[in-house]
Amino acid sequence: MAKIGFVGVGNMGGPMAINLIKAGHEVTCYDLSSAAVDKVVGAGGKAASSATDAVDRKEIVITMLPKGDHVRAVYLGEDGLIQAAEEGTLFIDSSTIDVATARDVAKVAHDAGMMMIDAPVSGGVGGAEGGTLTFMCGGPEAAFEKAKPILDVMGGKIVHAGGAGNGQVAKICNNMVLGISMLAAGEAFTLAEKLGLDAQTFFDIVSTSSGYCWSINVYCPVPGPVPTSPANRDYQPGFSAENMLKDLRLSQQAAEQSGVDTHMGHEAMELYERFAEAMNQGGKDFSGIIRMIQEKSGG
Ligand code: NAD
């Protein structure tokens, strides 16, 4: 069983840490929120007094932080994790962050004699609690092989996507497809209904025709056809619109930096900005953007 340091035990990190404890690992955690730490301690974890304290004499350190700025500060800042950890420590960063930061931090870690992988997840809080997350990993093969048994405890599918940062690349490109396809679904259901085709009949056709996709078949944005979709519970998330906007912004930042024309991704980002920020609907499920389309189409 491993001695694991865990920094950032919020909505996702908390249940991930608790699954490691349940599997018999010794987990020492740190978070700016003492309430978040208390939950993990209540499940048998130990509390650290600082992030550096959490990495003290740990073979593996996992971080699950909000954004790239937090990751940069925690790893590279004064009293940063890389400086504090012992040589050979394996770092696993599961935060969803920009590709450039993931690659910068991995290089510093590598140059300091540490192992590191970026391992963002999909599956949400339900996946974190159930230990069924998908981990998309970037980094050297040896680091991935060492991380895999630990990730297996928290996830159902663990994929090695290549070198440093490639986990983040997989994550933001996947979510760019998702954001665009949800908008396409929202527009199609709105248009079909406006033209006199009811939602259930349209669903029955499109879900078995060439328009089928996850956003329609599994996560249908109108109530009725897929009883488990957030549309049936007033768009309670699920995956929030503000999280979708965050990931779309990451994809557009990467597209700009690499000179790739992602016209649809950019449009999707602007529409989610309108929905999540201008209309103040960021806490709703991202599929709720169909409401904005319906409103603009006269209800
Ligand atoms: P969260 O805000 O619930 O948790 C983040 C935690 O980090 C908080 O408890 C916060 O106090 C802590 N933190 C921030 N700065 C810190 C610091 N300097 N030192 C120690 N702790 C610090 O967010 P979350 O929902 O758990 O998301 C974490 C990451 O996972 C994000 O990058 C998010 O995009 C990604 N993600 C979230 C979901 C989801 O459904 N919530 C799904 C997939 C991926």
Residues whose N, C-alpha, C, O or C-beta is under 5 A from the ligand:
A	BS01	NAD	G8 V9 G10 N11 M12 G13 Y30 D31 L32 S33 A36 M64 L65 P66 K67 H70 V74 S94 S95 T96 V121 S122 G124 V125 G238
